[in-house]
């Protein structure tokens, strides 16, 4: 997978980090109601847990964009 930073996208990265590496990830966040503005400093895994989302499924969507 190639991203802007070549950083593997994992649940440990914050929404802001993911958006910087894969700008189209914002589309995935929007589809799932994830706020990368106010909640952008939180790790994706934590945000998915809070929103009762399957982390692996969200990661798969983001990785498909890269």
VMD Tcl script that builds the backbone (N, CA, C; Angstrom):
set m [mol new atoms 198]
animate dup $m
set s [atomselect $m all]
$s set {name element resname resid chain x y z} {
  {N N UNK 1 A 0.851 -1.173 0.000}
  {CA C UNK 1 A 0.000 0.000 0.000}
  {C C UNK 1 A 0.893 1.231 0.000}
  {N N UNK 2 A 0.537 2.196 -0.797}
  {CA C UNK 2 A 1.293 3.440 -0.851}
  {C C UNK 2 A 0.394 4.590 -0.429}
  {N N UNK 3 A 0.880 5.340 0.530}
  {CA C UNK 3 A 0.174 6.527 0.992}
  {C C UNK 3 A 1.147 7.693 0.889}
  {N N UNK 4 A 0.672 8.874 1.230}
  {CA C UNK 4 A 1.535 10.046 1.169}
  {C C UNK 4 A 2.790 9.861 2.017}
  {N N UNK 5 A 2.642 9.229 3.178}
  {CA C UNK 5 A 3.772 9.073 4.084}
  {C C UNK 5 A 4.303 7.650 4.104}
  {N N UNK 6 A 3.734 6.757 3.332}
  {CA C UNK 6 A 4.086 5.341 3.331}
  {C C UNK 6 A 3.923 4.712 4.709}
  {N N UNK 7 A 3.116 5.315 5.551}
  {CA C UNK 7 A 2.825 4.794 6.871}
  {C C UNK 7 A 1.677 3.808 6.764}
  {N N UNK 8 A 1.843 2.587 7.298}
  {CA C UNK 8 A 0.722 1.652 7.270}
  {C C UNK 8 A -0.451 2.214 8.075}
  {N N UNK 9 A -1.630 2.109 7.526}
  {CA C UNK 9 A -2.819 2.609 8.210}
  {C C UNK 9 A -3.278 1.544 9.197}
  {N N UNK 10 A -3.263 1.915 10.480}
  {CA C UNK 10 A -3.669 1.012 11.551}
  {C C UNK 10 A -4.643 1.732 12.474}
  {N N UNK 11 A -5.262 0.990 13.339}
  {CA C UNK 11 A -6.189 1.565 14.305}
  {C C UNK 11 A -5.529 2.432 15.348}
  {N N UNK 12 A -4.205 2.327 15.466}
  {CA C UNK 12 A -3.470 3.139 16.437}
  {C C UNK 12 A -3.264 4.579 15.970}
  {N N UNK 13 A -3.401 4.805 14.671}
  {CA C UNK 13 A -3.233 6.161 14.136}
  {C C UNK 13 A -4.465 7.000 14.443}
  {N N UNK 14 A -4.246 8.281 14.612}
  {CA C UNK 14 A -5.378 9.183 14.836}
  {C C UNK 14 A -6.091 9.435 13.506}
  {N N UNK 15 A -7.305 9.921 13.598}
  {CA C UNK 15 A -8.038 10.263 12.382}
  {C C UNK 15 A -7.270 11.307 11.578}
  {N N UNK 16 A -6.646 12.265 12.259}
  {CA C UNK 16 A -5.865 13.288 11.562}
  {C C UNK 16 A -4.678 12.681 10.822}
  {N N UNK 17 A -3.988 11.739 11.463}
  {CA C UNK 17 A -2.840 11.080 10.824}
  {C C UNK 17 A -3.278 10.310 9.587}
  {N N UNK 18 A -4.402 9.618 9.713}
  {CA C UNK 18 A -4.909 8.840 8.585}
  {C C UNK 18 A -5.321 9.769 7.443}
  {N N UNK 19 A -6.001 10.854 7.775}
  {CA C UNK 19 A -6.428 11.807 6.743}
  {C C UNK 19 A -5.227 12.431 6.034}
  {N N UNK 20 A -4.143 12.651 6.759}
  {CA C UNK 20 A -2.937 13.207 6.143}
  {C C UNK 20 A -2.286 12.192 5.209}
  {N N UNK 21 A -2.318 10.922 5.595}
  {CA C UNK 21 A -1.696 9.867 4.787}
  {C C UNK 21 A -2.569 9.464 3.608}
  {N N UNK 22 A -3.893 9.431 3.839}
  {CA C UNK 22 A -4.849 9.021 2.802}
  {C C UNK 22 A -5.982 10.045 2.794}
  {N N UNK 23 A -5.823 11.145 2.071}
  {CA C UNK 23 A -6.831 12.214 2.109}
  {C C UNK 23 A -8.262 11.737 1.819}
  {N N UNK 24 A -8.430 10.744 0.962}
  {CA C UNK 24 A -9.784 10.265 0.665}
  {C C UNK 24 A -10.397 9.492 1.832}
  {N N UNK 25 A -9.627 9.237 2.872}
  {CA C UNK 25 A -10.173 8.589 4.068}
  {C C UNK 25 A -11.286 9.439 4.669}
  {N N UNK 26 A -11.265 10.748 4.392}
  {CA C UNK 26 A -12.330 11.624 4.884}
  {C C UNK 26 A -13.692 11.169 4.361}
  {N N UNK 27 A -13.720 10.584 3.162}
  {CA C UNK 27 A -14.969 10.046 2.606}
  {C C UNK 27 A -15.474 8.889 3.466}
  {N N UNK 28 A -14.568 8.038 3.898}
  {CA C UNK 28 A -14.930 6.900 4.751}
  {C C UNK 28 A -15.420 7.417 6.099}
  {N N UNK 29 A -14.693 8.381 6.654}
  {CA C UNK 29 A -15.114 8.951 7.939}
  {C C UNK 29 A -16.522 9.523 7.833}
  {N N UNK 30 A -16.793 10.251 6.779}
  {CA C UNK 30 A -18.114 10.866 6.593}
  {C C UNK 30 A -19.205 9.805 6.471}
  {N N UNK 31 A -18.924 8.741 5.729}
  {CA C UNK 31 A -19.914 7.658 5.569}
  {C C UNK 31 A -20.305 7.035 6.904}
  {N N UNK 32 A -19.343 7.013 7.817}
  {CA C UNK 32 A -19.585 6.369 9.115}
  {C C UNK 32 A -19.881 7.361 10.230}
  {N N UNK 33 A -19.999 8.635 9.886}
  {CA C UNK 33 A -20.326 9.648 10.887}
  {C C UNK 33 A -19.191 9.953 11.843}
  {N N UNK 34 A -17.950 9.772 11.379}
  {CA C UNK 34 A -16.790 10.051 12.220}
  {C C UNK 34 A -16.319 11.475 11.957}
  {N N UNK 35 A -16.088 12.205 13.034}
  {CA C UNK 35 A -15.707 13.613 12.951}
  {C C UNK 35 A -14.194 13.735 13.042}
  {N N UNK 36 A -13.563 14.035 11.927}
  {CA C UNK 36 A -12.111 14.176 11.937}
  {C C UNK 36 A -11.686 15.572 12.348}
  {N N UNK 37 A -12.626 16.441 12.575}
  {CA C UNK 37 A -12.302 17.802 13.003}
  {C C UNK 37 A -12.100 17.828 14.521}
  {N N UNK 38 A -13.164 17.676 15.248}
  {CA C UNK 38 A -13.082 17.745 16.710}
  {C C UNK 38 A -12.537 16.462 17.322}
  {N N UNK 39 A -12.797 15.332 16.682}
  {CA C UNK 39 A -12.317 14.059 17.212}
  {C C UNK 39 A -11.089 13.550 16.498}
  {N N UNK 40 A -10.458 14.399 15.706}
  {CA C UNK 40 A -9.356 13.973 14.868}
  {C C UNK 40 A -8.092 13.565 15.589}
  {N N UNK 41 A -7.942 13.963 16.836}
  {CA C UNK 41 A -6.735 13.639 17.585}
  {C C UNK 41 A -6.847 12.292 18.302}
  {N N UNK 42 A -7.950 11.594 18.099}
  {CA C UNK 42 A -8.165 10.304 18.766}
  {C C UNK 42 A -7.826 9.165 17.815}
  {N N UNK 43 A -7.319 8.053 18.363}
  {CA C UNK 43 A -7.002 6.894 17.520}
  {C C UNK 43 A -8.264 6.308 16.881}
  {N N UNK 44 A -8.105 5.814 15.665}
  {CA C UNK 44 A -9.230 5.233 14.946}
  {C C UNK 44 A -9.870 4.096 15.729}
  {N N UNK 45 A -9.076 3.268 16.371}
  {CA C UNK 45 A -9.622 2.136 17.131}
  {C C UNK 45 A -10.574 2.621 18.224}
  {N N UNK 46 A -10.184 3.662 18.927}
  {CA C UNK 46 A -11.018 4.209 20.003}
  {C C UNK 46 A -12.305 4.800 19.446}
  {N N UNK 47 A -12.197 5.533 18.348}
  {CA C UNK 47 A -13.362 6.158 17.731}
  {C C UNK 47 A -14.326 5.087 17.218}
  {N N UNK 48 A -13.800 4.036 16.598}
  {CA C UNK 48 A -14.659 2.957 16.101}
  {C C UNK 48 A -15.375 2.265 17.259}
  {N N UNK 49 A -14.652 2.033 18.330}
  {CA C UNK 49 A -15.265 1.397 19.504}
  {C C UNK 49 A -16.409 2.255 20.043}
  {N N UNK 50 A -16.159 3.553 20.149}
  {CA C UNK 50 A -17.167 4.476 20.666}
  {C C UNK 50 A -18.416 4.505 19.785}
  {N N UNK 51 A -18.224 4.365 18.468}
  {CA C UNK 51 A -19.332 4.427 17.520}
  {C C UNK 51 A -19.864 3.041 17.130}
  {N N UNK 52 A -19.389 2.017 17.827}
  {CA C UNK 52 A -19.827 0.639 17.574}
  {C C UNK 52 A -19.613 0.224 16.123}
  {N N UNK 53 A -18.416 0.570 15.605}
  {CA C UNK 53 A -18.059 0.222 14.237}
  {C C UNK 53 A -17.006 -0.871 14.256}
  {N N UNK 54 A -17.015 -1.696 13.227}
  {CA C UNK 54 A -16.021 -2.748 13.071}
  {C C UNK 54 A -14.723 -2.109 12.566}
  {N N UNK 55 A -13.711 -2.079 13.414}
  {CA C UNK 55 A -12.439 -1.451 13.071}
  {C C UNK 55 A -11.846 -2.062 11.811}
  {N N UNK 56 A -11.857 -3.380 11.710}
  {CA C UNK 56 A -11.267 -4.035 10.540}
  {C C UNK 56 A -11.979 -3.630 9.252}
  {N N UNK 57 A -13.286 -3.502 9.308}
  {CA C UNK 57 A -14.048 -3.109 8.119}
  {C C UNK 57 A -13.715 -1.674 7.704}
  {N N UNK 58 A -13.602 -0.780 8.675}
  {CA C UNK 58 A -13.266 0.605 8.376}
  {C C UNK 58 A -11.847 0.694 7.808}
  {N N UNK 59 A -10.913 -0.035 8.415}
  {CA C UNK 59 A -9.549 -0.051 7.908}
  {C C UNK 59 A -9.495 -0.590 6.478}
  {N N UNK 60 A -10.281 -1.608 6.215}
  {CA C UNK 60 A -10.309 -2.185 4.876}
  {C C UNK 60 A -10.799 -1.143 3.848}
  {N N UNK 61 A -11.817 -0.383 4.216}
  {CA C UNK 61 A -12.321 0.673 3.318}
  {C C UNK 61 A -11.244 1.724 3.046}
  {N N UNK 62 A -10.537 2.122 4.099}
  {CA C UNK 62 A -9.507 3.148 3.946}
  {C C UNK 62 A -8.342 2.611 3.109}
  {N N UNK 63 A -7.924 1.409 3.402}
  {CA C UNK 63 A -6.795 0.822 2.663}
  {C C UNK 63 A -7.121 0.625 1.200}
  {N N UNK 64 A -8.385 0.395 0.882}
  {CA C UNK 64 A -8.798 0.223 -0.508}
  {C C UNK 64 A -8.626 1.520 -1.299}
  {N N UNK 65 A -8.621 2.655 -0.615}
  {CA C UNK 65 A -8.465 3.958 -1.257}
  {C C UNK 65 A -7.017 4.301 -1.544}
  {N N UNK 66 A -6.129 3.698 -0.793}
  {CA C UNK 66 A -4.703 4.053 -0.907}
  {C C UNK 66 A -4.073 3.486 -2.152}
}
mol reanalyze $m
mol bondsrecalc $m
mol representation Tube
mol addrep $m
